[in-house]
Amino acid sequence: LFKIVSEIGIGSGNRRIFATTGIGTEDLVESNQNVVKAIMKTLSSNKDDVIEKFNLLYKLSKDQQKEIENLQIQITNLSLGNTERSSTEEFQIGSTKVSCSKVFAANIGALRKAGDSQRTKLGEGIVILGSIIDQKGSIVIMATDGLDIDAGELAKIIAKETDGGGGGNKFSAQVGIKNIEKFENFFKDPKKIINNIN
């Protein structure tokens, strides 16, 4: 009596198989049975419908997670138009339009998606969105195509001026700032700091 538990490739056309035998196999089977029993108890199911119930619960969880993410993005987008929850400043760096806003965001994913949405609305230019997430300042920078300004380089400048860390590519970048006071100071006069790119 034996049971294969895993296998790995060790070369072209060769695989190494790991298995248990004898009492080890019996212990493994018993352990797996205990796991299944625990799942059935949690789901109030039996061996005939446990897989169906698990799949339904998994799908429900995934659907709810998507709904939560969509609501988080909507909240962030709504805060852009709420003067009590956000502050926005628009200015030029040379010929490039910059829209800089401090908003409410539940997580960095919602902040990035809101930044991407604002970039599309802007048409041409740079969008900078910042929010305090998990007691840390987070900033995302989104740039449209055809600009002389690199979002990644802009992130490095902001990070240097705020004692944070950041980087990215030409079109998308991110900055993390542990010092909340320096995060807030950046949004008091972003143009002054960003002009250092020249």
N, C-alpha and C positions, 0 to 999 in steps of 0.2 A: 504494500500500500504506500503510495507516494502522491504528492501534489506539487505541481510546478507553481512557484510563487512569483517568479520574475525572470526576465531574460534581457541581455544586453548584447549589442554588437561589439565584437572584439577585433574585427578585421573584415576584409572583403569576403563575403560569403560565409562568414563564421559568426556564430552566436554562442554566448555562454548562458546556460540555463541554471537557475537556482531552484531547488526543490526541497521539500521536507519528506521524511520517511518515518514509518512506524508510529511511535507515540507522538512524535512532533507533528505528524499529519493529523492525528486525532485531536491534539490540542488546538491546532489551527482551525479545524472544522468547528469545534466547540466554540472557539472564540468568535468565529464568523456568525454562528447561530445566535450567540448572545447579543451581538450587534443588531442582527435582524429583529430579534425579540424586543430589544429596547426601542427600535424604530417603530415597530408595530404598536407598542404600548403608548408611545408619544402620539402617534397618529390615530389611536383608537381603531386600529384595523386588524386584519388577519392576513395570513400568508397568501390568500387569494386576491386581495385587493390592495396590498401594501404598496406595490409598484405604481398602481394607478393613482392612489392617494398622494404618494410622494411626488409624482410628476405634476399633478394638479397644484400641489402646494408650491412646488418649484416655479411653475409658470406664473402663479399668482404673485409670488415674491418678485420675480423679474418684472412683471407688469407694474407692480406697485413702485418698484425702484425707478422705472422709467417715468412714472407719473410724478414721483417726488422730484426727480431731476428737472423735469419740465416746469414744475411749479417753482423750483428754486431759480431757474433762469427767468421766469416771468417776474418774480419778485425783484430780481436784480435789474431787469429792464424797466420795471415800473419805478424803481427808486431813482433812475436816471432823470425822470420827469418830476420828481418830488424834491422840492427845495429844502425840506426838512430832513430828508434822508441822504441828499447828495449835494455836491457842489461841482459846477462845471466851469472851466475856463477855456476859451478858444483864442488862439494866437497864431502867428506865422513864424517859422524858422526859415529865413530866406523866402523862397517862393512856396514852401511847404506848409499846408494848413495842419494845425495840431489841435485836437480836441482832448482835453485832460479833465477827467472826472473822478471824484471820490464817491463811491457808492456802497450799498449794502449787498453782500454776497455771502451765501451760506458756506461755500467752499470754492476752491480754486477752479474746479471744473465749470461751475456756474459763471465765475468771473471771466474765464477764457471764452466761453460761448457768447457771453454778453459783449465782450470785446470784439469778437468776430462779427457779430451782428451789427455793431456800431460801425465797424470798418466798412461793411457793405453799404450802410446808409450814408456814410461820409463820401463815398465815391472815390475820392483821391485825397491822400494825406495820411496822418498818423493818429491813432486812437490810443490813449493811455487811460487805463482804468485801475483804480486802487481800492482796496477794502481791507479792513482788519478781520483776519480769519485766524481762529485758534490763538488769539492774543499775539498775533504777529502781523505786521504790515505786508500785504501782498500787492504787487503791481504787475499788470500785463500790458504789453505794448504790441499793437497790431499795425502793420504798415501795408499800404497798397503797393501794387507793382509800379515800376517806373520812377521811383524816387531816388534822390541822391543820398538820402539818410537811411542808414541801416538800423533796424530795430534792435538787433543784438548789440551793436556798439552803443546805442542810446541806453540800453539796459545797464551796460557796464558803467556808463557815466553816472546814471542815477544811483547805482549801487555804491559807487565810490563816494559820492557826495552824502550818502545816508548811512554809511558804514554797513551796508548790506551785501548781499551776494546775488549775482544774476548773470544772465546771458541768454543767447538764443541765436536765431538766424536772421536773415535780412527782413523777413516778413512777420516773424512772431518771436517774442522774447518775454522773459519773466524776471522779476526782482523780488527777493525776500528781505524784509527789514525787521530785525528783532526789536530795535528801539522805536517804540510807538511815537515818541516825541519827534524823532527825526522823520518818520513817515508823515506825520501831520505837518511838519515844517515844509516838506517838499510840496505839498498841495497848497500851501499858503502863497508860494511864488514859484510855480513849476517852470515858468519861462526863464527865470534867472538861471536856474540849474541847467536846463536843457540847452540854453544858448552856448554852453561850454563845448557843445559838439563841434562848434566852429573853431 
